[in-house]
């Protein structure tokens, strides 16, 4: 069940006795658990009917003892297990059997929530199969890079604002797929904006602190057009601001760029929409990749991917560990263009 459906059901008072929230992307797990913690009980009811436990300090027996209590002067109680992935009892068969027995016969007036971040239960176990049948199980997956601009656009739209395609791409390239950080940056930005305005690169530069001239997005554009002067200015700026522009994420994005250019070579002659679907970008940006196809012959694209691989090893200290990140990027950009 997707996060939006779970949240909509909760808002409509369609509440399940057990929620098992698991997966690599913590943002949605926090979003659902925060809603349950903050909205299912009134302020007066929380004192007696909200129990928050932490996996590292808890035992399954204690969790289930709390879950079997009846609410006090309220319709329901909430038992929230945060950091459930640190609960050692998940590795013990007796404790798993104990939880499975509860899952098959839960207390209707209890809402039991497990926040199992950065991993998931083995789907082959009896417990996982029982949870799938009886509880609301949410698997929170990391977004792919090409999905991020759409997510950013949707998140901003949901807040009552609009964002330009370039603005969404700029946020994506700078912040990456940490949705919690992305949401925080967007939330801080819109505090300063009038309701309903369109967020563009100027607003992002002003309120998020991303330079519209010196960022990975502009570096990619400089490489697409083989503009060595602009590319070197950007790399020099990165070198002067190493905390904001670590070489490893930059190298990863450059790999993504030339991997897409490689795919675009194979898609030459197809309609732009089909090319966009193949290389997984917004159709708005297809013209840039076709420009890169013209500027970089196929053999050069393949060679550039090899250069990027070598730079990645150097940045991780596997090869040439004495070279600074700034010099690795400078050397890489020179090789990519020439």
C-alpha positions in Angstrom: 0.0 0.0 0.0 1.5 3.4 -1.0 2.1 6.0 1.7 -0.5 8.4 0.3 -3.2 5.7 0.5 -2.2 4.8 4.1 -2.3 8.5 5.1 -5.7 9.0 3.3 -7.1 6.0 5.2 -5.9 7.3 8.5 -7.5 10.7 7.8 -10.8 9.0 7.0 -10.5 7.1 10.3 -9.9 3.8 8.5 -7.4 2.5 11.1 -5.7 -0.9 11.3 -4.6 -2.4 14.6 -1.1 -3.0 13.3 1.3 -1.0 11.0 4.7 -2.4 10.0 6.6 0.4 8.2 9.9 -0.9 6.7 12.4 0.0 4.0 15.4 2.1 3.0 13.7 5.5 2.7 13.1 6.9 6.1 11.0 9.9 4.9 7.8 8.1 4.3 8.1 5.9 7.5 8.5 9.1 9.5 5.6 10.8 7.6 3.2 7.9 8.5 4.3 7.3 12.0 4.3 11.1 12.8 0.7 11.3 11.6 -0.3 8.4 13.8 1.5 9.8 16.8 0.2 13.3 16.4 -3.4 12.8 15.2 -5.0 9.6 16.4 -5.2 10.8 20.0 -6.2 14.1 21.4 -3.8 16.0 23.6 -5.7 14.9 26.7 -5.7 11.3 25.7 -2.0 11.1 24.9 -0.9 11.2 28.6 -2.4 7.7 29.3 -2.7 6.2 25.8 0.4 7.0 23.9 3.4 4.7 24.5 6.6 5.3 22.6 9.3 2.6 22.8 12.7 2.3 21.1 14.0 -1.0 19.6 17.4 -0.8 21.2 15.9 -0.6 24.7 12.9 -2.9 24.3 11.9 -6.5 24.4 9.1 -8.1 22.4 7.4 -9.3 25.5 7.2 -5.7 26.9 5.9 -4.3 23.6 3.2 -6.9 23.4 2.3 -6.4 27.1 1.7 -2.7 26.3 -0.2 -3.6 23.2 -2.6 -5.8 25.2 -3.5 -3.1 27.6 -6.9 -1.4 27.2 -7.1 2.4 26.6 -7.9 4.6 29.5 -10.8 7.0 28.9 -10.3 6.9 25.2 -11.4 4.9 22.1 -8.0 3.6 21.4 -4.3 3.6 22.5 -1.2 3.9 20.4 2.0 1.8 21.0 4.8 3.1 18.8 8.1 1.2 18.4 10.7 3.5 16.9 14.0 2.2 15.6 12.4 -1.2 15.4 15.3 -2.4 13.3 17.5 -2.3 16.4 15.1 -4.7 18.3 17.3 -7.8 18.8 14.2 -10.0 19.3 13.5 -9.9 15.6 16.5 -12.3 15.3 15.0 -14.8 17.9 12.4 -17.3 16.7 10.6 -17.4 20.1 10.0 -13.6 20.0 9.0 -13.7 16.3 6.4 -16.4 17.2 5.2 -14.2 20.0 4.6 -11.3 17.7 3.0 -13.6 15.1 0.5 -14.8 17.6 -0.4 -11.2 18.4 -0.7 -10.3 14.7 -3.2 -13.2 14.2 -5.3 -11.9 17.2 -4.6 -8.2 17.8 -6.4 -6.0 20.4 -8.8 -3.9 18.3 -8.5 -0.9 20.6 -4.7 -0.8 20.1 -2.8 0.7 17.2 0.6 -1.0 17.2 3.2 0.6 15.0 6.7 -0.7 14.1 9.1 1.7 12.4 11.7 -0.6 10.9 14.0 1.7 9.0 16.9 0.9 6.6 15.9 -2.6 5.9 13.0 -5.1 6.0 12.0 -8.4 7.4 12.8 -11.6 5.5 9.6 -12.0 3.4 10.0 -15.8 3.6 9.4 -16.0 7.4 6.1 -16.9 8.9 6.0 -13.6 10.7 6.4 -11.6 7.5 3.7 -13.6 5.7 1.3 -13.1 8.6 2.0 -9.4 8.7 1.3 -9.2 5.0 -2.1 -10.9 5.5 -3.3 -9.2 8.7 -1.5 -5.8 9.0 -0.7 -2.8 7.0 2.8 -3.4 5.7 4.5 -0.5 4.0 7.8 -1.0 2.0 9.5 2.4 1.7 11.8 2.3 -1.3 14.6 4.8 -2.2 13.6 6.8 -5.3 15.7 6.4 -8.4 17.6 9.5 -9.6 15.3 10.0 -12.6 12.2 9.9 -10.3 13.4 12.8 -8.0 12.4 15.8 -10.1 8.9 14.5 -10.4 8.8 13.9 -6.6 10.1 17.4 -6.0 7.5 18.9 -8.3 4.7 16.9 -6.6 5.9 17.8 -3.1 6.0 21.5 -3.9 2.6 21.3 -5.7 1.2 19.6 -2.6 2.3 22.6 -0.5 0.3 25.0 -2.8 3.2 26.2 -4.9 4.6 25.6 -8.4 8.2 25.0 -9.5 9.9 25.4 -12.9 11.4 22.3 -14.5 14.8 23.8 -14.2 14.2 24.6 -10.5 13.2 21.0 -9.8 16.3 19.7 -11.5 18.5 22.2 -9.7 17.2 21.1 -6.3 17.6 17.4 -7.3 21.1 17.8 -8.6 22.2 19.7 -5.5 20.5 17.8 -2.7 20.2 14.3 -4.2 17.8 11.6 -3.0 17.7 12.4 0.7 14.0 13.2 0.8 14.0 14.4 4.4 16.6 17.0 3.6 14.8 17.9 0.4 11.6 18.4 2.2 13.3 20.5 4.9 14.9 22.7 2.3 11.7 23.2 0.4 9.7 23.9 3.6 12.3 26.5 4.7 12.2 28.2 1.3 8.4 28.5 1.1 8.2 30.2 4.5 9.7 33.2 2.6 7.4 33.1 -0.4 3.9 34.3 -1.1 1.3 31.5 -1.4 0.9 30.1 -4.9 4.0 31.6 -6.5 6.2 29.7 -8.9 9.6 28.7 -7.5 12.4 29.3 -10.0 16.2 29.2 -10.0 16.4 32.7 -8.5 14.3 31.8 -5.5 16.3 28.6 -5.0 19.6 30.5 -5.1 18.3 33.1 -2.6 16.7 30.8 0.0 18.4 27.5 -0.4 21.9 28.8 -1.1 22.4 26.9 -4.4 24.3 29.1 -6.8 22.4 29.1 -10.1 25.8 29.6 -11.9 28.0 27.2 -9.9 26.3 23.8 -9.4 26.3 20.3 -10.8 23.4 21.1 -13.1 25.4 23.9 -14.8 28.5 21.7 -14.8 26.6 19.1 -16.8 25.4 21.7 -19.2 28.9 23.0 -19.7 30.0 19.4 -20.5 27.1 18.8 -22.9 28.1 21.9 -24.9 31.9 21.1 -24.4 32.3 24.6 -22.9 35.7 24.1 -21.2 35.9 27.6 -19.8 32.6 27.5 -18.0 33.3 23.9 -16.8 36.6 24.9 -15.3 35.1 27.9 -13.5 32.5 25.7 -11.9 35.1 23.1 -10.9 37.3 25.8 -9.4 34.3 27.0 -7.4 33.7 23.5 -6.2 37.3 23.3 -5.0 36.9 26.5 -3.0 33.7 25.1 -1.4 34.6 21.4 -0.7 32.0 20.9 2.1 29.2 21.7 -0.3 30.6 20.0 -3.3 32.3 16.7 -2.4 33.8 15.1 -5.5 32.2 11.6 -5.1 28.5 12.7 -5.6 29.6 15.0 -8.5 31.4 12.1 -10.2 28.3 9.9 -9.7 26.2 12.5 -11.5 28.7 12.8 -14.3 28.5 9.1 -14.8 24.7 9.3 -14.9 25.0 12.1 -17.6 27.3 10.1 -19.9 25.4 6.9 -19.3 22.3 8.7 -20.6 24.3 10.1 -23.5 25.3 6.5 -24.4 21.6 5.5 -24.4 20.7 8.5 -26.5 23.2 7.5 -29.1 21.4 4.2 -29.4 18.0 6.0 -29.6 19.0 8.4 -32.4 16.1 8.9 -34.8 13.4 8.0 -32.3 10.8 10.7 -31.4 11.8 12.9 -28.4 9.1 11.3 -26.1 10.5 7.8 -26.8 14.1 9.0 -26.2 12.9 10.6 -22.9 11.3 7.3 -21.8 14.4 5.3 -22.7 16.9 7.5 -20.9 14.4 8.3 -18.1 14.5 12.1 -18.2 11.8 14.8 -18.6 11.1 15.4 -22.3 12.0 19.0 -21.7 15.7 18.0 -21.4 15.9 15.6 -24.4 17.3 18.4 -26.6 20.3 18.7 -24.3 21.1 15.0 -24.6 20.8 15.2 -28.4 23.2 18.1 -28.4 25.6 15.9 -26.4 25.2 13.1 -28.9 26.3 15.5 -31.6 29.2 16.8 -29.5 30.5 13.4 -28.3 30.9 10.6 -30.8 30.1 7.1 -29.4 33.8 6.1 -28.9 34.3 9.3 -26.9 31.3 8.6 -24.7 32.6 5.2 -23.9 36.1 6.6 -23.2 34.5 9.2 -20.9 32.7 6.6 -18.9 36.1 4.9 -18.4 37.6 8.2 -17.2 34.8 8.7 -14.7 35.3 5.2 -13.3 39.0 6.0 -12.8 38.2 9.3 -11.1 35.7 7.5 -8.8 38.4 5.1 -7.7 40.8 8.0 -7.1 38.2 10.0 -5.1 37.6 6.9 -2.9 41.4 6.6 -2.3 41.6 3.3 -4.2 43.9 4.8 -6.8 46.1 8.0 -6.5 45.1 8.6 -2.9 47.3 11.7 -2.6 45.4 13.7 -5.2 42.9 16.2 -3.8 39.2 16.1 -4.7 39.5 19.4 -6.5 42.4 18.2 -8.7 40.6 14.9 -9.4 37.6 16.9 -10.8 39.8 19.3 -12.7 41.7 16.4 -14.4 38.4 14.6 -15.1 36.7 17.6 -16.7 39.7 18.2 -18.9 39.7 14.5 -20.1 35.9 14.5 -20.6 36.0 17.6 -22.9 39.3 17.0 -24.8 
